[in-house]
């Protein structure tokens, strides 16, 4: 076990800036509330919360909505009953907004801040071991139920040369592809697949062409291969563009040499154990350096009778020989267990990691309906 004797208050503050809190069941089940604000991080939420009077704090719940924490005050069954809530909020200098909502993903502010403090402590004390092996339970094919959208933070979409990379592009809007290493010299693709590409220096703008049928616009759905040639070395970047109805995407074509150089400078002179801690904290905060490679995944592991385990993503620090696998862990809906106590060693299985260096659980106490994260740092072959 490695215990980092660093300044706990600084690390805790950093972790709180993007800590993931899994919301417990709410005691309230109402339809209307007053929304006070939305926050990307717990730091902003805490700052707002500390400035509120006690009368407002007592009636608050914090809810999850996609990537954000939403602060709400008061919960009533009918919209007409929000008049008193609006009056109270305005009298305290707040700008209220009436919203219709449910409290399925809500909890008290105190519960959220308390849970974040526990999680931050665990991130500063990753367990380092390579010798423990726990036998896996018999496979059980059962529908998995976890929601990666509970976690916010999305790494930039980056493409390396000479590696075929599948990316999702907007089928309706104009997508931008940028070459970090210089002008884009050419783009090779099949025009008959309904695609328009325009080059402007280091940028390429990609638009899928809609077809009008029976007074209805139909957008392409089939993937298209594109080959971008850019940079002083005329490197080739192979992209398989998958059209979906999402907002316009920004894709970066990144030089592998530059990424390696940045990684080496990032970890220069740092002890190996601290590198493990840094990589774990980057993933925990969803504050991943651009020079790292992030490979998203949704691979389910049928290893436990009671737990859902799914690989969310792999984060590679190229040039350092280490990578991190982030798993989502939750209790199966069909399990008789309502609450489970977990330990890092339970997950040192060959199906989850082959060359483990460090392992950290976000939550050691898991209740049914919650999802926790598991971080496994392991060796990576360059």
C-alpha positions, 0 to 999 in steps of 0.5 A: 500500500502506498500512502502519499504524504502530501498536503492533504488539503491541496489534494482534496481541493483539487479532487473536489473540483471535479469529483463524481458523486453518485446520488442516493435515493431521494426522500422526496417525490415532487413535481415542481421546484425552484432551480437556483443554478447549474454547476460543472464542478463541486467547487462552484456548487460549494461556493454558491451553497456557502453564500446561501442563508440557512432557510434556503439550505434546509430546503435544498437538494442537489440533482444530477442532469447529464454532466451537471449538478443542479441546485434546487430549492423546495419541492411541491406537487403543483406549479401554483404552489411555487409562488411562496418559494419564488418569493422567498428566493427573491427576498434572499437576492436569488434569481429563481426559475420554476422547473418541472422535475423529479428527484430520482437523482437527487440528494442533500448537499451535505451528503454530496460534500461528505461523499466527495471528501471520502472519495478524495481521500481514497484517490490520495492513497492508491493500493499498489500490488501485483501478487494478489489473485482472486478467483472469478465466480462463474459467468452469469449472462444478465442484462447490465444496468449502469449509466456512463452518462452519470459521469461528466467530462469528455476527453478531446477527440484526437486522432494519431497518424497511421492508426485507424480511428473511429469517430462520431461526426454530426450527420446534420451539422458541419464538423471541423477537423484540425491538424495540430502539426501544420496545413492539411495537404489533402483529404481522400474519400469517396464522394459518392457516399454523400460527403462534402469536404473543404480544406482551409489551411490546417482545417478541414470542414466535413458535412454529410449531405442530406437527401430529400425524399417525400418532402423529408430530409434523410441524413446518411447513416453509413460510416465513411472512410477519410484519409487526411494528409497533413504536417511537414512529414505528410503523415496520414490520419485514417478516420472512419466517420460514423454519422449520428444526430449529434452536435458538430464535432471538433476532431484533432489530428495530433502528432505522435512525436509531440504527444510523447515529448509532452508526456515525458516533460509532464512526468520528468523527475517524478518518482514512479509511485507519484506517476501512478498517483498522478494518472489516477487523479487525472482520471478521477478528476476527468482532467486528462492532459491532451497528450494522453491517449483516451480509448473509450469502451463499453465492455461488460465483464461477467465476473460476479454473481452480484456486481456489474463491471464495465470498462468505461475507458483506457487512458494511456500515458505514452512514453511512460509505459503506463496506462489506466483502465477505468471500470464502472461497478454497480450491484445487479438489479437481480441481486439479493444484496442491497449493499456491499462492502468492496476492497481493491483486491477483489478486482485483481482478476486476469479478466480486468488487468494483466500487469497491475501496478496500482488499484483504487476504488472510488467507493468501498461501500456500494448501495444498489442503484449507485455506480462507483468507479474502479481505477486500475493502473497497469504496465503498457507496452509501447 
